[in-house]
Amino acid sequence: MRTVTSAVAAVFVLLGALSPLLAEPISSLADGRTGRIEFRSETPSGPTELVRRTYPAAGSVVVGTLAMPHTADRRTPAMVIAHGSGGILPGREDTWAARLNALGIATFVVDSFTPRGLQSTSRDQSRLSTMANLADALAALRLLATHPRIDPARIGFMGFSRGAQVALYGALEPLRRGMIDGDLRFAAHVALYPSCSIPYRAERLSRAPILMLLGGADDYTPAAACRDYAAWFAAKGVPVQVIAYEGAYHDFDIADPPRFLPALQSARGCKAEVDVDDGVVRRLDTGEALRDPTTISAYFRTCMQRGATMGGDTAALARAEQDVAMFLRNAFKLPVR
């Protein structure tokens, strides 16, 4: 009898563990729900798959947490929040969501790693393409636009490190159209310490405003490359603001003090750009155009470097809170609270 009971119990435990995977992902938020939401996305292996919509047909199911501002009595703006290479960190994504909620902005914190069985890509960025993170953000945009309390014309994108890199890529029209039909697009882009060493470029861009917040001492995703990328956006007619906090390192908005981490993988030594219109990677050091995926992967393996400093800076965080608030108040035309 104990054997049968144990077997039955084991089945229930197994079903309980699988229940999130068996749940039907949400395709609409018309019922006004909030909280933990599973939704369907894609996992492209690179920009060409995203642009051409040749990503795996099976798709992916990812998860996000939707929080509404307490004072929302009409349609409110919203921000999709994307994590970095270390996944969702204690005291970062959720804390920023609370700050934005206090401004009157809904937030949707998306977890691109856990549903795919990942914890981190900080030691090997090739474990998941940034285009998968971008596909998740675009799927989240599409989903949030169906919520009766969210204004679809005022949905922005905020990211940290890898997520900030993706927030910038979200302004490129060919990538947006890889997931979204019609004119729905992000209304603002906020990027905290993004990686800009391998800039993605396209002929057509969104004209939504961009805010880049950089660490002046960042040796993981150096500020200089982001200033160059910002200049390219500005030359294309995109309103872009760049603010660098002197002496601040990567992850300046976390609580942990700065420390050097030797295993981190950084693209700071790479000299290349990606044209998402034609899928070509152009080496800036030699002028060579790389088209074959094997050749492209081989180059990126050789230019990656190890080791960087990460840690919080209370002064930089205090300024970042003010700078983000001012930027979003202007972008979303919010009242001053």
C-alpha positions in Angstrom: 0.0 0.0 0.0 2.8 2.4 0.9 4.4 1.6 -2.5 1.2 2.5 -4.4 0.8 5.7 -2.3 4.4 6.7 -2.9 4.0 6.2 -6.6 0.8 8.3 -6.7 2.5 11.0 -4.7 5.5 11.0 -7.0 3.1 11.5 -10.0 1.5 14.5 -8.3 4.9 16.0 -7.5 5.9 15.5 -11.1 2.7 17.1 -12.4 3.2 20.0 -10.0 6.7 20.6 -11.4 5.5 20.4 -14.9 2.4 22.5 -14.5 4.0 25.8 -15.5 5.2 24.2 -18.7 1.8 22.7 -19.4 -0.1 25.9 -18.9 -1.4 27.6 -22.0 0.6 30.7 -22.7 -1.5 34.0 -22.8 -2.0 35.7 -26.2 -4.1 38.5 -24.9 -4.4 40.6 -21.7 -7.9 41.8 -22.5 -9.1 40.5 -19.2 -6.9 43.1 -17.4 -4.8 40.6 -15.5 -1.5 41.4 -13.8 1.2 39.4 -12.0 3.1 36.4 -13.4 2.2 35.9 -17.1 3.5 33.2 -19.5 3.4 34.2 -23.1 4.7 32.9 -26.4 7.9 34.1 -28.0 10.6 32.9 -30.5 14.2 31.9 -30.2 16.1 33.2 -33.3 19.7 32.3 -33.5 20.7 35.6 -35.0 19.4 38.8 -36.7 18.9 37.1 -40.1 16.5 34.6 -38.6 14.6 37.3 -36.8 14.4 39.6 -39.9 13.3 36.8 -42.2 11.1 35.1 -39.6 12.9 31.8 -40.2 13.2 31.1 -36.4 12.2 27.6 -35.2 8.5 26.9 -35.8 8.0 25.4 -32.3 8.5 28.8 -30.7 9.2 29.4 -27.0 7.2 30.2 -23.9 8.7 32.8 -21.6 7.4 34.6 -18.5 7.0 38.1 -17.3 5.7 39.9 -14.2 3.2 42.8 -14.9 2.7 45.4 -12.2 0.4 48.4 -12.5 0.8 51.8 -10.8 -1.5 52.1 -7.8 -3.0 55.4 -9.1 -3.8 54.2 -12.6 -7.4 55.1 -13.2 -7.1 55.4 -17.0 -4.8 54.1 -19.7 -1.2 54.3 -18.4 2.2 54.1 -20.1 4.3 51.0 -19.6 7.8 49.8 -19.8 9.1 46.3 -20.8 12.2 45.6 -18.6 14.9 43.3 -19.9 17.6 41.8 -17.6 21.3 41.4 -18.3 23.7 38.4 -18.8 23.3 37.4 -15.1 19.5 37.2 -15.4 17.1 39.0 -13.0 19.2 40.2 -10.1 17.9 40.8 -6.5 17.3 44.5 -6.1 17.7 45.6 -9.7 14.8 44.8 -12.1 12.1 44.6 -9.5 13.4 47.7 -7.7 13.4 49.7 -11.0 9.9 48.4 -11.6 8.8 49.8 -8.3 10.4 53.2 -9.1 8.6 53.4 -12.4 5.3 52.3 -10.8 5.7 55.3 -8.4 5.9 57.5 -11.5 2.6 56.2 -12.8 4.1 53.7 -15.3 3.2 50.0 -15.6 6.1 47.6 -15.8 6.6 44.1 -17.3 9.8 42.4 -16.1 10.6 39.7 -18.7 12.7 36.6 -17.8 14.3 35.3 -20.9 16.6 32.8 -19.2 14.8 30.7 -16.7 12.1 29.3 -19.1 14.9 28.3 -21.5 16.9 26.5 -18.7 19.5 29.2 -18.4 20.8 31.2 -15.4 23.5 33.3 -17.0 25.4 34.0 -20.2 28.0 36.2 -18.6 30.8 33.6 -19.1 29.6 32.5 -22.6 27.4 35.0 -24.5 26.9 32.5 -27.3 24.6 30.3 -25.1 21.7 32.5 -26.2 21.5 35.0 -29.0 20.6 38.6 -28.0 18.0 38.2 -30.7 16.0 35.8 -28.5 15.9 38.5 -25.8 14.8 41.0 -28.4 12.1 38.6 -29.6 10.8 38.3 -26.1 10.7 42.1 -25.6 8.8 42.5 -28.9 6.4 39.7 -28.0 5.9 41.5 -24.6 5.2 44.8 -26.5 2.6 43.0 -28.6 1.0 41.5 -25.5 0.9 44.6 -23.4 -0.8 46.5 -26.2 -3.9 44.3 -25.6 -4.3 45.3 -21.9 -7.3 47.6 -21.3 -5.4 49.8 -18.8 -2.2 50.3 -20.9 -1.8 52.9 -23.7 -0.3 51.0 -26.7 1.2 54.2 -28.0 3.2 54.7 -24.8 5.0 51.4 -24.2 8.8 51.8 -23.8 11.7 49.5 -23.3 14.3 49.5 -20.5 17.2 47.2 -20.2 20.5 46.5 -18.3 23.7 45.4 -19.9 22.7 42.7 -22.4 19.1 43.9 -21.9 20.2 47.5 -22.6 22.0 46.3 -25.8 18.7 44.7 -26.8 16.8 47.9 -25.9 18.9 49.8 -28.5 18.4 47.1 -31.1 14.6 47.5 -30.5 14.8 50.8 -32.4 15.9 49.0 -35.7 12.8 48.6 -37.9 13.9 45.3 -39.7 14.2 43.6 -36.3 10.9 45.0 -35.0 9.1 43.7 -38.1 10.6 40.3 -37.5 8.0 39.9 -34.7 5.3 42.6 -35.2 3.0 43.4 -38.1 1.7 46.9 -38.4 2.9 50.1 -36.7 3.1 49.0 -33.1 6.6 50.0 -31.8 8.4 51.1 -28.6 7.8 54.7 -27.7 11.0 55.2 -25.7 14.3 53.3 -25.1 16.3 53.4 -21.8 19.6 51.6 -21.8 21.8 51.3 -18.7 25.4 50.3 -19.4 24.7 48.6 -22.8 27.3 46.7 -24.8 28.0 48.8 -27.9 31.1 47.2 -29.2 29.3 45.3 -31.9 26.7 47.8 -33.1 23.7 46.7 -35.1 22.8 49.0 -37.9 19.8 49.4 -40.3 18.6 51.8 -42.9 15.2 52.3 -41.2 14.9 53.2 -37.6 12.2 54.2 -35.1 12.3 57.9 -34.2 11.5 57.1 -30.5 13.8 58.8 -28.1 16.8 57.0 -26.6 18.5 57.5 -23.2 21.9 55.8 -22.6 23.2 55.8 -19.0 26.9 54.8 -18.9 29.6 54.1 -16.3 32.5 56.4 -16.9 34.9 53.7 -15.6 33.1 50.7 -17.2 35.7 48.2 -18.4 33.1 45.6 -19.4 31.0 47.6 -21.8 33.1 50.8 -22.4 31.4 54.1 -22.6 33.4 55.2 -25.7 31.7 52.6 -28.0 28.3 53.7 -26.8 29.0 57.4 -27.5 30.0 56.3 -31.1 26.7 54.3 -31.4 24.7 57.2 -30.0 26.3 59.5 -32.6 25.1 57.1 -35.4 21.6 57.1 -34.0 21.6 60.9 -33.9 22.9 61.2 -37.4 19.9 59.1 -38.5 17.5 61.6 -36.9 16.9 59.7 -33.6 16.7 61.9 -30.4 19.3 60.4 -28.2 20.7 61.5 -24.9 23.9 60.1 -23.4 24.9 60.5 -19.7 28.1 59.0 -18.2 28.6 58.9 -14.5 32.2 59.6 -13.7 34.0 56.8 -11.8 31.1 54.4 -12.0 31.6 50.8 -13.1 29.3 48.4 -14.8 26.2 47.5 -12.8 26.4 50.8 -11.0 22.8 50.5 -9.8 23.2 47.3 -7.7 24.0 47.1 -4.0 27.2 45.0 -4.2 30.5 47.0 -4.1 32.7 47.0 -7.2 34.9 43.9 -7.6 36.9 42.4 -10.5 35.5 39.2 -12.0 38.0 37.4 -14.1 35.7 35.0 -15.8 33.3 37.5 -17.4 33.2 37.5 -21.2 33.3 40.9 -22.8 33.0 42.0 -26.5 35.1 45.2 -25.8 37.9 43.9 -28.1 35.6 43.3 -31.1 35.9 45.6 -34.0 32.8 44.8 -36.1 29.3 46.0 -37.0 26.2 44.1 -38.1 24.1 45.3 -41.0 20.7 43.7 -40.2 19.3 44.6 -43.7 21.7 42.2 -45.5 22.9 40.1 -42.6 26.6 41.0 -43.2 29.1 41.4 -40.4 31.7 44.0 -41.3 35.1 44.0 -39.6 36.1 47.5 -38.9 39.8 46.7 -38.5 40.2 45.0 -41.9 37.1 46.1 -43.8 36.3 42.4 -44.5 32.6 41.5 -45.0 31.7 38.2 -43.2 28.7 36.4 -44.5 29.2 32.7 -43.6 27.8 31.9 -40.0 30.8 29.7 -39.3 33.3 32.5 -40.2 31.3 35.0 -38.2 31.2 32.8 -35.1 35.0 32.1 -35.5 35.8 35.8 -35.5 33.7 36.6 -32.5 35.4 33.8 -30.6 38.8 35.3 -31.2 37.9 38.9 -30.3 36.1 38.2 -27.0 38.1 39.1 -23.9 37.9 38.0 -20.2 37.6 40.0 -17.0 35.8 43.2 -15.9 34.8 45.2 -12.8 31.2 45.3 -11.7 29.6 46.9 -8.7 27.3 49.6 -7.3 27.8 53.3 -7.0 25.3 55.1 -4.8 25.9 58.5 -6.3 25.5 57.2 -9.9 22.3 55.4 -8.9 20.8 58.5 -7.3 21.5 60.4 -10.5 20.2 57.6 -12.7 16.9 57.6 -10.9 16.5 61.3 -11.6 17.6 61.0 -15.2 15.3 58.1 -16.0 12.4 59.9 -14.3 12.9 63.1 -16.3 13.4 61.3 -19.6 10.2 59.2 -19.2 8.1 62.2 -18.0 9.1 63.9 -21.2 8.7 60.9 -23.4 5.3 59.9 -22.0 4.1 63.4 -21.1 3.6 62.5 -17.4 2.6 65.0 -14.7 5.3 65.8 -12.2 4.5 64.0 -8.9 
